[in-house]
Amino acid sequence: INPYRQFSAIQIRYGGCKGVISVNPDLDNSPHQLRIRQSMRKFKCSHDILELCRISKPRPLYLNRQIIVLLSHREIDDRTFLLLQHQHQQYLSESLVYPTRAYELLAEKINRSLFPLRTLVNGAHLNLIQEPFFRQLIITTSKFELAQMRERTRLKLPKNSAR
């Protein structure tokens, strides 16, 4: 684990317990640093080593119509949502021009275990924008994202703003 990487939840195994725990800063000065729910207890065991199975990581987050309406009623300026919409449209446009943006877009959508995109780009020095198959994939993905934005009012939040 990178001690400098922030995370909010961890999947664990500990002493016959397993489940997901969340980071709670209120426990920093508490004598109990780990609280286990009853539903996490699977069997009795004296094993006292904390095993980390999976750590939360940033992933795409979207606002839908209902959330936007709620936020709007909480006096979040509607220009904020228009700005998010504009930023996402710009990101999609840039993915057709800049190879790094194209890679980001496709890497977010393609399952890494099924398709080695990084290996193709780095190992084969593949330009995603110029190669016809990948260019069409970028165009199709962009059209889908725009349709989602238009039909479902699905606004993507920037990576650094959401978790």
N, C-alpha and C positions, 0 to 999 in steps of 0.2 A: 504494500500500500504506500502510495506517495503521501507522506504526512502533510504536505502543503496543498494537496488537492481537497477542495471542499466537497463534502457529500452530505446528504440529508437522511439517507436510510441505508441499512445494511442487512443482508440476509445472513443469518448466523446459525450455528449449531453450538450448543453449550450444555454439558451435563444432562443429556437426555431431553433437551429442549431444542426446538427449531422453529424458526420463523423470521419475521422482519421486525427490526427495531429501528426507531428513528432517533436522530440526534436531538438531545434536549439540553440546551445550555444551562437550564435551571439546575441540573444535576452536577454542575462543575464543582460546587462546594458542598455537595451532599455526601454523607457516608455511603450511600447506595449509588453506585455509578451505573448499574444495570438493573432495569426493572423488567421482569418477565411476566407476561400475562398467563393466566391459567391455561388458556387454549394453546399456548406454545409448549406446554409440558406433555411430552409423548411417553416417556418412561423414566423410571428412577435409575440414576447412574452417578457414579462418583467421579466421572471424567470431568476435570475442571479446566480444560483448555478451551478458550474461545476460538472457534473456527469461523473464519469469514468466508462465506460462499460467494457472495456477490455484493458489489457496492453500487449505489445509485450513480448514475452518470447523466450528464445533460442530454436531453433529447428534445426533438421539436415539440413546441407547445403552441396551440392555436386557441384563439378566442372564437366562440360561435355566437350566433345571433342572440341567444338567451343571455349569455354572459355580457355581451356588449350592451344590451338593454339594461341589465342590472347595473352595470358600471355607469351608464349614462344617467340613470336615475340617482346614482350616488354622486352626481355632479362632476363626473369625468367629462371634460370637454370633448365634444364630437370630433373636433379637429385632431385629437389624439388618434382616433381610429382611422381617420382619413390619412394621417401621416403613416401609420402602420401599413395601410393598404398600399400607399405609394412606395414605401420602402421595399415591400415584398415584390411589387411589380418591377421595380428597378433591379432588384436581385435577380429576378427571372430574366430580364433583358440582358443583364451583365453576363449571365451564364451562357449566352450565345456569342459573346465577344471575348471574354477572358477565360482562359483554360482553368485557372484556379477556382473561379466561380462555378464553371461547368463541373469540375470534380466534386466540389462541395455539394452541389445539387444532386448529382447522381449517387454519391457516396451515402447521402441521407436516405435515398429511396431504394437502393439495391442492397440486398442481404449479402454481407461480406463473406459468409461461409459458403454461399452458393455461387458467387461471382467475384473473382479476384481483381477488382477494379484497380486497386493500388499497384498490384504487380504488373498489370498491363500498362498503366500510365508510366510508372517508374522504370520497370524492366524493359519494356518494348519501346519506350519513349513515344508513346501514342499521344497524339494531339486530339483530344476529345471533340474539339470544335470542327476540325477539318475532316475527321474520319466519318464517312456518310452514316454508318449505323448509329454511332454515338450521337452525332448531330441530330438525327431524327429522334433518338431517344430523349435528348434534351428538349427538343421542340414539343414532343408529345407530353413530356412531364410538365413543361411550362403551360401548355394548353389545359392540361388537367387541373393544375394548381389555380389557374385563372378561372376556370369553370367552377371550382370549389368556392373560390372567393365570391364569385357572382351569384351562384345558385344557393349556397349554404351560408353565406356571409362568414366564411372561414378565414380569419386573419392570423397569419403566422407572426409569432413574437420573435424578436431577435434572440439569438443564443445567449447573449450576455445579460438578457433581461428576464429570462425564465428558466425554470428547472422542472 
